[in-house]
Amino acid sequence: MAKTLFILNDAPYGTERSYNAARLAGSLSKREGEEVKIFLIGDAAACAKAHQKVPQGYYNLEVMLKGPARHGAEIGVCGTCMDARGIADTELADGTKRSTLEELTNWTQWADKTLVF
């Protein structure tokens, strides 16, 4: 079983780094023999905010994270980063959870590959 950790740093909109990371994580999570974990840190914490409304035809990071979650990916959101941005636990999208640096450390040791966006 291949184990890949994705660490996202960028805001959900403004650059396409988080978008591309979510695309790759979603694609990889569908493959047999692949295990995926995603950690949102810094401005990427906003990727997990529930009820995002974007213009018609524009990608939606909340929706994009549901794909990997449906395929068993764990998605952690840095609690310190959430607090700094005023994001409450109740505002997190389904399939995501408040997490810690300790959990990121554990996931880093668990992973065969770590991809940072």
Sine and cosine of phi, psi and omega as CSV:
sin_phi,cos_phi,sin_psi,cos_psi,sin_omega,cos_omega
0.00,0.00,0.84,-0.54,0.06,-1.00
-1.00,0.09,0.70,-0.71,-0.07,-1.00
-0.86,-0.51,0.87,-0.49,-0.05,-1.00
-0.84,-0.54,0.76,-0.65,0.08,-1.00
-0.96,-0.28,0.78,-0.62,0.11,-0.99
-0.96,-0.27,0.79,-0.61,0.09,-1.00
-0.91,-0.42,0.89,-0.46,-0.01,-1.00
-0.96,-0.26,0.72,-0.69,-0.03,-1.00
-0.92,-0.40,-0.45,0.89,-0.15,-0.99
-1.00,0.04,0.42,-0.91,0.07,-1.00
-0.85,0.53,0.37,-0.93,-0.04,-1.00
-0.91,0.42,-0.48,0.87,-0.05,-1.00
-0.74,-0.68,0.45,-0.89,-0.02,-1.00
0.90,-0.44,-0.67,0.74,0.19,-0.98
-0.80,-0.60,0.12,-0.99,0.00,-1.00
-0.95,-0.30,0.23,0.97,-0.02,-1.00
-0.90,0.44,-0.77,0.64,0.00,-1.00
-0.91,0.42,-0.63,0.78,0.08,-1.00
-0.84,0.54,-0.78,0.63,-0.02,-1.00
-0.92,0.40,-0.60,0.80,0.06,-1.00
-0.90,0.44,-0.69,0.73,0.01,-1.00
-0.91,0.42,-0.61,0.79,0.05,-1.00
-0.88,0.47,-0.75,0.66,-0.02,-1.00
-0.92,0.40,-0.69,0.73,0.02,-1.00
-0.88,0.48,-0.65,0.76,0.03,-1.00
-0.90,0.44,-0.69,0.72,0.01,-1.00
-0.91,0.42,-0.71,0.71,-0.02,-1.00
-0.91,0.40,-0.61,0.79,-0.05,-1.00
-0.91,0.41,-0.33,0.94,0.02,-1.00
-0.99,0.16,-0.28,0.96,-0.08,-1.00
-0.99,0.16,0.64,-0.77,0.05,-1.00
-0.92,0.39,0.65,-0.76,0.03,-1.00
0.99,0.12,0.14,0.99,0.00,-1.00
-0.92,-0.39,0.70,-0.71,0.09,-1.00
-0.84,-0.54,0.75,-0.66,-0.12,-0.99
-0.81,-0.59,0.64,-0.77,0.18,-0.98
-0.77,-0.64,0.58,-0.81,-0.02,-1.00
-0.80,-0.60,0.76,-0.65,0.05,-1.00
-0.85,-0.53,0.82,-0.57,0.00,-1.00
-0.98,-0.21,0.86,-0.51,-0.07,-1.00
-0.74,-0.67,0.40,-0.92,-0.02,-1.00
0.89,0.46,-0.65,-0.76,-0.02,-1.00
-0.90,0.43,-0.30,0.95,0.03,-1.00
-0.92,0.38,-0.26,0.96,0.07,-1.00
-0.82,0.57,-0.54,0.84,0.00,-1.00
-0.93,0.37,-0.28,0.96,0.07,-1.00
-0.88,0.47,-0.46,0.89,-0.08,-1.00
-1.00,-0.06,0.09,1.00,0.00,-1.00
-0.94,0.35,0.76,-0.65,0.00,-1.00
-0.96,0.28,0.40,-0.92,0.12,-0.99
0.91,0.42,0.62,0.78,0.06,-1.00
-0.94,0.35,0.68,-0.73,0.05,-1.00
-0.86,-0.50,0.88,-0.48,-0.03,-1.00
-0.86,-0.52,0.33,-0.95,0.02,-1.00
-0.86,0.50,0.49,-0.87,0.04,-1.00
-0.78,0.62,0.76,-0.66,0.03,-1.00
1.00,0.08,-0.03,1.00,-0.03,-1.00
-0.99,-0.13,0.58,-0.81,0.01,-1.00
-0.91,0.42,0.41,-0.91,-0.04,-1.00
-0.77,-0.63,0.92,-0.38,-0.06,-1.00
-0.89,0.45,-0.58,0.81,0.04,-1.00
-0.85,0.53,-0.74,0.67,0.01,-1.00
-0.91,0.43,-0.66,0.75,-0.04,-1.00
-0.90,0.44,-0.53,0.85,0.01,-1.00
-0.96,0.26,-0.34,0.94,0.02,-1.00
-0.92,0.39,-0.50,0.87,0.00,-1.00
-0.87,0.50,-0.85,0.52,0.03,-1.00
-0.86,0.51,-0.61,0.79,0.01,-1.00
-0.88,0.48,-0.66,0.75,0.04,-1.00
-0.88,0.48,-0.48,0.88,-0.02,-1.00
-0.99,-0.11,0.30,0.95,0.13,-0.99
1.00,-0.10,0.02,1.00,0.01,-1.00
-0.94,0.33,0.68,-0.73,0.16,-0.99
-1.00,0.06,0.67,-0.74,0.00,-1.00
-0.80,-0.60,0.93,-0.37,0.00,-1.00
-0.97,-0.25,0.58,-0.81,0.03,-1.00
-0.86,-0.51,0.81,-0.58,-0.01,-1.00
-0.82,0.57,0.88,-0.48,-0.02,-1.00
-0.90,0.44,-0.64,0.76,0.03,-1.00
-0.89,0.46,-0.66,0.76,0.01,-1.00
-0.93,0.37,-0.60,0.80,0.08,-1.00
-0.87,0.49,-0.75,0.66,-0.03,-1.00
-0.87,0.49,-0.68,0.73,-0.02,-1.00
-0.90,0.44,-0.42,0.91,-0.04,-1.00
-0.97,-0.26,0.10,0.99,0.05,-1.00
0.94,0.34,0.49,0.87,0.02,-1.00
-0.99,-0.15,0.89,-0.46,0.01,-1.00
-1.00,0.10,0.39,-0.92,0.03,-1.00
-0.82,0.57,-0.61,0.79,-0.03,-1.00
-0.94,0.35,-0.22,0.98,0.01,-1.00
-1.00,-0.06,0.00,1.00,-0.02,-1.00
-0.97,0.22,0.59,-0.81,0.03,-1.00
-0.93,0.37,0.43,-0.90,0.08,-1.00
-0.84,0.55,0.65,-0.76,0.02,-1.00
1.00,0.00,-0.07,1.00,0.05,-1.00
-0.89,-0.46,0.34,-0.94,-0.03,-1.00
-0.52,-0.86,0.46,-0.89,0.13,-0.99
-0.88,0.47,0.67,-0.75,-0.02,-1.00
-0.68,-0.73,-0.13,-0.99,-0.09,-1.00
-0.66,-0.75,0.24,-0.97,0.11,-0.99
-0.89,0.45,-0.55,0.83,0.04,-1.00
-0.87,0.49,-0.68,0.73,0.02,-1.00
-0.92,0.39,-0.65,0.76,0.07,-1.00
-0.86,0.51,-0.64,0.77,0.05,-1.00
-0.87,0.49,-0.72,0.69,0.02,-1.00
-0.88,0.47,-0.69,0.72,0.00,-1.00
-0.90,0.43,-0.58,0.81,0.02,-1.00
-0.90,0.43,-0.65,0.76,0.05,-1.00
-0.93,0.36,-0.55,0.84,0.00,-1.00
-0.93,0.37,-0.60,0.80,-0.18,-0.98
-0.95,0.31,0.60,-0.80,0.20,-0.98
-0.99,0.17,-0.58,0.82,-0.01,-1.00
-0.71,-0.71,0.64,-0.77,0.10,-1.00
-0.83,-0.55,0.85,-0.53,0.00,-1.00
-0.94,-0.35,0.79,-0.61,-0.06,-1.00
-0.91,-0.41,0.81,-0.58,0.01,-1.00
-0.89,-0.46,0.00,0.00,0.00,0.00
